[in-house]
Amino acid sequence: MSRRSYLWPAFVARPLGMPLPPNLFGLAAVGLLGAFLNPGFWLIGAGLEVLYLWSLSRSARFRAVVDARDASRARPSTAEARRDELLARLSPRDGEEQLEVEGLCAEIVATLRGSPGAGSHEESLASLAFMHLRLLAARVALRRILATSAEDRRALEEKEAELRGRLAAPGIDEELRRSLEQQVSVIDARQAAQAEAARREERVDAEIERIRQQVALVREQVLLAADEAQVARAVDALSASLSEASRWLREDRELFAGFDDLSAPPPPLRAAAPGRSGRARSRLSSGEST
């Protein structure tokens, strides 16, 4: 960073705990002295100000503080960085669906703003949206396993039948038998992994759809609520949905093997771009899935 880029931070620098930069008090004092006593104070004040800014902006310690502060402001939070990382794994369609779910959750939060417990509702909806994102990323990983073509699966079956036929032959060498048995074990493990991936994908698909439909339902209930009692019922539905998602998560933690700490706080919600929420509501109401 150039020296000039440190001049403004030096001009507005203030020690911790001070509401205003002390430099402004000094400029104000010089201005008053010049106005009421002698204009020569303005010249003296200008020289002192230049010397102050020059010396402070060249301080290595001050530059390090400014750089650290700017880096902290520019760097996304851990949760936001994790969200961006998971979004990068998704297909464009899945990524759009995630942003639309977050947009619907943000709309619910905006509608509930001012109601009792609004802050907890926002955190709960953010957790639900982040769980939706994790499920989408988990489905991507599962589909990679299932990408094995039908020809490859048939080839595995044929290879296994061939190996078992060779193992059944009389007088087979013991070293060869061990090698063939190990090959059969590897093929069996691959087939078992593919079957388990298919089972998990069905469960992930079902939970993704349940979360999406629940978000759409809660949004409709909140928007149609005519009094506090109806709002309370909508909030109860949201709480029930979160409880169900948490229960499902505890029972199926293996689906998230290799993912980050599921107890970590979620990133804040992002509002959907104009037009996206309408398309999401249309898809959710029609039951279209990704």
C-alpha positions as CSV (number, residue, x, y, z in Angstrom):
1,M,0.0,0.0,0.0
2,S,1.3,3.4,-0.8
3,R,2.1,6.1,1.7
4,R,-0.8,8.3,0.5
5,S,-3.3,5.6,1.3
6,Y,-2.5,6.0,5.0
7,L,-3.1,9.7,5.1
8,W,-6.9,9.5,5.6
9,P,-6.6,6.8,8.3
10,A,-4.0,9.0,10.0
11,F,-6.3,12.1,9.8
12,V,-9.2,10.2,11.5
13,A,-7.2,8.0,13.8
14,R,-8.5,7.9,17.3
15,P,-7.3,5.9,20.4
16,L,-9.5,3.2,21.7
17,G,-12.4,4.7,23.7
18,M,-12.4,8.1,22.2
19,P,-15.6,9.1,20.4
20,L,-13.9,11.5,18.0
21,P,-10.4,11.7,16.5
22,P,-8.1,14.0,18.7
23,N,-6.8,15.5,15.4
24,L,-10.2,17.2,14.9
25,F,-9.9,18.8,18.4
26,G,-6.5,20.1,17.5
27,L,-7.7,21.6,14.2
28,A,-10.7,23.2,16.0
29,A,-8.4,24.7,18.6
30,V,-6.1,26.1,15.9
31,G,-9.1,27.5,14.0
32,L,-10.4,29.3,17.1
33,L,-6.9,30.7,17.9
34,G,-6.5,32.0,14.4
35,A,-10.0,33.5,14.3
36,F,-9.9,35.3,17.7
37,L,-6.2,36.0,18.4
38,N,-3.9,35.9,15.3
39,P,-4.3,34.4,11.8
40,G,-0.7,33.3,12.1
41,F,-1.9,30.4,14.2
42,W,-3.5,29.0,11.0
43,L,-0.1,28.8,9.4
44,I,1.4,27.2,12.4
45,G,-1.5,24.7,12.7
46,A,-1.2,23.8,9.0
47,G,2.5,23.0,9.5
48,L,1.8,21.0,12.6
49,E,-0.9,19.1,10.8
50,V,1.3,18.2,7.8
51,L,4.0,17.1,10.2
52,Y,1.5,15.0,12.2
53,L,0.0,13.3,9.2
54,W,3.4,12.6,7.6
55,S,4.9,11.1,10.8
56,L,1.9,9.0,11.7
57,S,1.4,7.7,8.1
58,R,5.0,6.6,8.0
59,S,4.8,4.7,11.3
60,A,5.2,0.9,10.7
61,R,3.1,0.2,13.8
62,F,0.3,2.4,12.6
63,R,0.4,0.9,9.1
64,A,0.2,-2.6,10.6
65,V,-2.9,-1.6,12.6
66,V,-4.6,-0.1,9.5
67,D,-3.7,-3.1,7.3
68,A,-5.0,-5.5,9.9
69,R,-8.3,-3.6,10.3
70,D,-8.8,-3.3,6.5
71,A,-8.1,-7.0,6.0
72,S,-10.5,-7.9,8.7
73,R,-13.2,-5.8,7.1
74,A,-12.6,-7.2,3.7
75,R,-12.4,-10.8,4.7
76,P,-15.7,-12.7,5.0
77,S,-16.6,-14.4,8.2
78,T,-15.7,-18.1,8.6
79,A,-19.4,-19.1,8.1
80,E,-19.7,-16.9,5.0
81,A,-16.5,-18.3,3.5
82,R,-17.8,-21.8,4.2
83,R,-21.1,-20.9,2.4
84,D,-19.3,-19.6,-0.6
85,E,-17.1,-22.7,-0.7
86,L,-20.2,-25.0,-0.6
87,L,-22.0,-22.9,-3.2
88,A,-19.0,-23.3,-5.5
89,R,-19.5,-27.0,-5.5
90,L,-23.1,-26.8,-6.7
91,S,-24.5,-26.8,-10.3
92,P,-25.8,-23.4,-11.5
93,R,-29.4,-24.7,-11.0
94,D,-28.7,-25.9,-7.4
95,G,-26.9,-22.7,-6.6
96,E,-29.9,-20.7,-7.8
97,E,-32.3,-22.8,-5.7
98,Q,-30.2,-22.2,-2.6
99,L,-30.2,-18.5,-3.1
100,E,-33.9,-18.6,-3.6
101,V,-34.5,-20.6,-0.4
102,E,-32.3,-18.0,1.5
103,G,-34.4,-15.2,-0.2
104,L,-37.6,-16.7,1.0
105,C,-36.2,-17.1,4.5
106,A,-35.1,-13.5,4.5
107,E,-38.6,-12.5,3.4
108,I,-40.1,-14.4,6.4
109,V,-37.6,-12.6,8.7
110,A,-38.6,-9.2,7.3
111,T,-42.3,-10.0,7.8
112,L,-41.8,-11.1,11.3
113,R,-39.6,-8.2,12.2
114,G,-41.0,-6.5,15.3
115,S,-42.7,-9.6,16.6
116,P,-41.6,-11.3,19.8
117,G,-38.5,-13.4,19.4
118,A,-37.7,-12.0,15.9
119,G,-34.0,-12.4,16.5
120,S,-34.3,-16.1,17.3
121,H,-36.5,-16.6,14.2
122,E,-33.8,-15.1,12.0
123,E,-31.1,-17.4,13.4
124,S,-33.4,-20.4,13.1
125,L,-34.2,-19.7,9.5
126,A,-30.5,-19.0,8.7
127,S,-29.8,-22.5,10.2
128,L,-32.5,-24.1,8.1
129,A,-31.2,-22.4,4.9
130,F,-27.6,-23.4,5.7
131,M,-28.7,-27.0,6.3
132,H,-30.4,-26.9,2.9
133,L,-27.0,-25.8,1.4
134,R,-25.2,-28.6,3.2
135,L,-27.7,-31.2,1.9
136,L,-27.2,-29.9,-1.7
137,A,-23.4,-30.2,-1.3
138,A,-23.8,-33.7,0.1
139,R,-26.0,-34.7,-2.8
140,V,-23.3,-33.5,-5.2
141,A,-20.8,-35.8,-3.5
142,L,-23.2,-38.7,-3.6
143,R,-24.0,-38.2,-7.3
144,R,-20.3,-38.4,-8.1
145,I,-20.2,-41.9,-6.6
146,L,-23.4,-42.8,-8.6
147,A,-21.9,-41.4,-11.8
148,T,-20.6,-44.9,-12.6
149,S,-22.3,-45.9,-15.8
150,A,-24.5,-49.0,-16.1
151,E,-21.8,-50.5,-18.3
152,D,-19.2,-50.1,-15.5
153,R,-21.6,-51.8,-13.1
154,R,-22.2,-54.7,-15.4
155,A,-18.4,-54.9,-15.9
156,L,-18.0,-55.2,-12.2
157,E,-20.6,-58.0,-12.0
158,E,-19.0,-59.8,-14.9
159,K,-15.5,-59.5,-13.3
160,E,-16.8,-60.8,-10.0
161,A,-18.4,-63.8,-11.7
162,E,-15.1,-64.5,-13.5
163,L,-13.1,-64.3,-10.3
164,R,-15.5,-66.5,-8.4
165,G,-15.3,-69.0,-11.2
166,R,-11.5,-69.1,-11.0
167,L,-11.7,-69.5,-7.3
168,A,-14.0,-72.5,-7.7
169,A,-11.4,-74.2,-10.0
170,P,-9.7,-77.2,-8.3
171,G,-6.0,-77.2,-7.5
172,I,-5.6,-73.4,-7.5
173,D,-2.4,-72.0,-6.1
174,E,-2.7,-70.6,-2.6
175,E,-1.1,-67.3,-3.4
176,L,-3.3,-66.8,-6.5
177,R,-6.3,-67.7,-4.4
178,R,-5.5,-64.9,-1.9
179,S,-5.0,-62.4,-4.7
180,L,-8.4,-63.4,-6.3
181,E,-10.2,-63.2,-3.0
182,Q,-8.8,-59.7,-2.4
183,Q,-10.0,-58.6,-5.8
184,V,-13.5,-60.0,-5.0
185,S,-13.5,-58.1,-1.7
186,V,-12.6,-54.8,-3.5
187,I,-15.4,-55.3,-6.1
188,D,-17.9,-56.1,-3.3
189,A,-16.9,-53.0,-1.4
190,R,-17.4,-50.8,-4.5
191,Q,-20.8,-52.3,-5.2
192,A,-21.8,-51.8,-1.5
193,A,-20.6,-48.2,-1.7
194,Q,-22.7,-47.5,-4.8
195,A,-25.8,-49.1,-3.2
196,E,-25.3,-47.0,0.0
197,A,-24.8,-43.9,-2.0
198,A,-28.1,-44.5,-3.8
199,R,-29.9,-45.0,-0.5
200,R,-28.4,-41.9,1.0
201,E,-29.3,-39.8,-2.1
202,E,-32.9,-40.7,-1.8
203,R,-32.9,-39.6,1.8
204,V,-31.1,-36.4,1.0
205,D,-33.5,-35.6,-1.8
206,A,-36.5,-36.2,0.5
207,E,-35.1,-33.9,3.2
208,I,-34.2,-31.1,0.6
209,E,-37.7,-31.2,-0.7
210,R,-39.2,-31.2,2.9
211,I,-37.2,-28.1,3.9
212,R,-38.2,-26.3,0.7
213,Q,-41.9,-27.0,1.1
214,Q,-41.7,-26.1,4.8
215,V,-40.1,-22.7,4.1
216,A,-42.8,-22.0,1.4
217,L,-45.6,-23.0,3.9
218,V,-44.3,-20.9,6.7
219,R,-43.9,-17.9,4.4
220,E,-47.5,-18.3,3.2
221,Q,-48.8,-18.6,6.8
222,V,-46.9,-15.5,7.9
223,L,-48.1,-13.4,5.0
224,L,-51.7,-14.5,5.5
225,A,-51.7,-14.1,9.3
226,A,-54.3,-11.5,10.2
227,D,-53.5,-11.3,14.0
228,E,-50.9,-12.2,16.5
229,A,-52.5,-15.6,17.1
230,Q,-52.0,-16.6,13.5
231,V,-48.4,-15.3,13.5
232,A,-47.8,-17.4,16.6
233,R,-49.1,-20.5,14.8
234,A,-46.8,-19.8,11.9
235,V,-43.9,-19.4,14.3
236,D,-44.9,-22.7,16.0
237,A,-44.8,-24.4,12.5
238,L,-41.4,-23.0,11.9
239,S,-40.2,-24.3,15.3
240,A,-41.6,-27.7,14.6
241,S,-39.8,-27.7,11.2
242,L,-36.5,-26.9,12.8
243,S,-37.0,-29.6,15.5
244,E,-37.7,-32.1,12.8
245,A,-34.6,-31.1,10.8
246,S,-32.5,-31.3,13.9
247,R,-33.8,-34.7,14.7
248,W,-33.2,-35.9,11.2
249,L,-29.7,-34.5,11.3
250,R,-28.9,-36.3,14.5
251,E,-30.0,-39.6,13.1
252,D,-28.3,-39.1,9.7
253,R,-25.0,-37.4,10.6
254,E,-23.1,-39.9,8.4
255,L,-24.5,-38.1,5.4
256,F,-22.4,-35.1,6.3
257,A,-19.1,-37.0,6.8
258,G,-16.2,-34.7,5.9
259,F,-18.2,-31.5,6.3
260,D,-17.6,-28.8,8.7
261,D,-18.9,-28.7,12.3
262,L,-22.6,-28.9,12.1
263,S,-23.0,-27.0,15.4
264,A,-21.2,-23.9,14.0
265,P,-23.3,-20.8,13.7
266,P,-24.8,-20.3,10.2
267,P,-24.0,-17.3,8.0
268,P,-26.5,-14.5,7.7
269,L,-29.3,-14.8,5.2
270,R,-29.0,-13.2,1.8
271,A,-32.0,-11.7,0.2
272,A,-32.9,-13.1,-3.2
273,A,-32.4,-11.0,-6.3
274,P,-35.5,-9.4,-7.8
275,G,-37.6,-12.0,-9.7
276,R,-35.9,-15.0,-8.1
277,S,-38.4,-15.3,-5.2
278,G,-41.3,-15.4,-7.5
279,R,-39.8,-18.2,-9.6
280,A,-38.9,-20.1,-6.4
281,R,-42.5,-19.8,-5.1
282,S,-43.8,-21.0,-8.4
283,R,-41.5,-24.1,-8.4
284,L,-42.2,-24.8,-4.8
285,S,-46.0,-24.6,-5.2
286,S,-45.9,-26.9,-8.3
287,G,-43.7,-29.4,-6.5
288,E,-40.8,-29.1,-9.0
289,S,-37.5,-30.5,-7.6
290,T,-34.0,-30.0,-8.7
